[in-house]
Amino acid sequence: MMLALFSFAATSGADEFHYNNILVGDRASGMGGAYTAVSDDSGGMYFNPAGIAYSTGKNLSASVNAFSVSNRTYKGVIGGQDWTRSSSTLLPNFFGIIQPVGKLKLGFSYAVPDSNQEDQDQSFKRSNFPITNTKDWGSTTHVINFNNINNTNLFGPSAAIQLSNSFSVGATLYVHKRTTETILNQTIQSDNKVIQVGANPDPLKDERGYILQNGYLETDEWGLKPVVGVMWTPVDKISIGVAVTKTFVLKSEVLSQSTVTTNDPDIVTALNIPKIHELIRSNDSLNVSSDKRKYPYQISSGVAFFPSSSLLLSGDISYYSAFEYTLANALNKRIAVVNGALGAEYYLNKNWALRGGLFTDFANTPKVMEGGTDQKEHIDMFGGSLTLSHFTKNTSISCGGSYKFGSGKSQIEGGNGAIQDANADSWAIFVSSSYTY
Amino acid sequence: MKLMSLVYSIAVFCALQPQIILAAEESKSHDWRARSSVVDRDTYAESDTDEELVFGREIAARILGQYKVSGNEKLQKYVNLVGTTLTRNCSRPELDFHFVVIESSEINAYSTPGGYVFVTTAALSNMENEAELAGVLAHEIGHVIERHIVKELSLKGAEKSAVSSFAALIGGASKSAGIAFSQAVDKAVDIILRDGLKKEDEMQADSSAVLLCAISGYDPSGLVTFLDKVGKIKSGVGATYPVYDVRLATLQRAMSDEGIAGMKLALNTERFTKAMKTEAGPNPLDIIRKVMPGGTHDQK
């Protein structure tokens, strides 16, 4: 019986399992991302480029996620211990400029829809650690160092044109650049000499058992992410927007490595790993591949209502298709997801405005089921955002924050059928500014 | 397959748009997209106009203190008729515009908040037709309509800032309010006669001028030909204007955008030439009294 030996999760970050990891843009982030039918400033290049056809003047916008923090807790993983992984990042979130050229509106934007620097540094005791039916290491000390970096950057041009008073089309062609690096180091050491139960002689007599594990996965990918959108005004004060996008990976480089070292031959036998000199190793070579991730089709549709110059209400529904791909010999399955968002903008006066939004961020992984192993975590999240903006004639500065939370199930111990309850939350404080001239 | 069906549906929707558009309302203004931060910033109350008039009248009085009013009453009437023709189509009907010819060797024209417009005799003598005069007057009307001086000095009746508000400047009984008002007038005079407005304001006034001329029946190229002439003359041009080449290019683009670039409308060369030949009248002060009822000069 092998228990809790490879007790580390798959080397993929949790933000891969959600699509609304960072709210992008100046106004949009305050409105919970419900922006497909608004999109009439530089943030529109990301959400629905058709909307920039209605932008006024030349619009320059910079948005900064001043600070973003996320936490995930997996309950009772090994010996009843909770695992906690935290991420904190400080990053530029969005920059965009729109320039009218004749009847066209041209623009360029840079967006960071995903950025994560996740860490887990934990040490804990476990009272028993059964290796086989006849061997138990007894009390053990576990040390886990996990680090996951995941950054997605998008940059590229946009163009939009108003085909009539009530209809516009637009497109953005983003260059997609994503880098990830996941490192996990884990040591398990018996606190005392290993006890042999049964007739066989103890191979670790007078020794303390140890297992050293190292996992490494690095990906570097380039691709294209076209965004095509339309904006329609069926009646005054109502706007309907639809945008379709998908990321196509053109070039990918994947480096992976997995190493196990132990001084217990029973583990060697159980895992069928080769022995080299006095150390016992497995898979110690660096694997290189050009496996390409896949991404879903995203179809977003929204409705916005502009009852007055001081109030704006909007709602979005986004559909993400199911897909699967193999990366570093691991099959990744994603299910179809539908997320919703509601947003509002209210001007207290010409100088001050409040924006608020509610949104969902459902997991794109299948639900964790009894009887399986190595299933990805499934945590459905719900969030809200609130910003306060101050305007002068040509500029605006906004500050605010967003918070999302959720709970679900996970199976973070590799090769183990145990299912854990999992909680997640994240918050961000952002400062953004825009300039119109 | 479901996805392909959805994409196909969107494509069909786009293809049918012209029909849908025809079925929809003929014209849909997207002004409702503008938010309070933009809309309310350019909204002025009636009380603002009253204060603007008082403020502008004081500035006009200062200008008249520096220039001699042309004694040619017929010419004054003629310029007023052309100006009034234009103001009938302007977007601020609450204002009562006054047009005054002042004697100066500078080729220039000025305007103050509230609707006082001055054109120099040198400018008039470099014009060839009524369309050019209309272009220059419309340009000055544009400054008034857009409240360029008011905005430059950040003055507005509704503002609560005691220092910057019209109400505090004009309505304030204190000595400090009087001083602040006088200083604001000084600043405005400096902007008008010496420093000039922002280039963006000049170009905005140009754009609105050609449109106003076209709407009023004047050939919109009048302002273009006059500016071109002034640019070539160079001398006597104040710092009020940006580089002429850039300004003319911007103006041409604005005319093209508005669809009035090739429009052939009235030049009225003969009427203008005849008006320019009229002789001077007797008393310039009477004209001032006429155009500035209740003004500083009227009280003398």
Contacts between the chains, C-beta under 8 A, distances in Angstrom:
chain1	res1	chain2	res2	distance
A	40	B	33	5.7
A	54	B	30	5.5
A	54	B	33	5.6
A	56	B	34	7.1
A	56	B	38	7.1
A	163	B	17	6.9
A	164	B	17	7.5
A	164	B	18	7.8
A	164	B	21	4.7
A	165	B	21	7.8
A	165	B	27	5.8
A	165	B	28	4.5
A	165	B	29	7.6
A	165	B	30	7.4
A	166	B	21	5.7
A	166	B	24	5.5
A	166	B	25	7.5
A	166	B	28	5.0
A	167	B	17	5.2
A	167	B	20	7.8
A	167	B	21	6.0
A	169	B	14	7.2
A	230	B	10	7.3
A	230	B	13	7.7
A	230	B	14	6.3
A	232	B	17	7.7
A	232	B	20	7.9
A	233	B	24	8.0
A	233	B	28	5.5
A	233	B	30	7.3
A	234	B	24	6.5
A	235	B	24	7.7
A	235	B	25	7.3
A	235	B	28	8.0
A	236	B	25	7.4
A	236	B	28	5.9
A	236	B	29	7.6
A	236	B	32	6.2
A	237	B	32	5.0
A	239	B	33	7.7
A	242	B	10	6.2
A	244	B	7	6.8
A	244	B	10	7.0
A	297	B	3	5.5
A	299	B	3	7.8
A	299	B	6	6.3
A	306	B	32	4.8
A	306	B	33	6.2
A	309	B	32	7.5
A	309	B	34	6.1
A	309	B	35	5.8
A	309	B	36	4.8
A	309	B	39	4.4
A	309	B	40	7.0
A	310	B	35	7.6
A	310	B	36	4.6
A	312	B	35	7.3
A	321	B	3	5.7
A	345	B	35	7.5
A	347	B	35	6.3
A	347	B	36	3.6
A	347	B	37	6.6
A	347	B	40	7.8
A	349	B	36	7.0
A	349	B	40	7.2
A	350	B	36	5.0
A	350	B	37	5.6
A	350	B	39	7.7
A	350	B	40	3.6
A	350	B	41	5.3
A	351	B	37	7.2
A	353	B	35	7.4
A	353	B	36	7.3
A	353	B	37	6.7
A	391	B	37	3.8
A	391	B	41	7.9
A	393	B	41	6.0
A	396	B	37	6.7
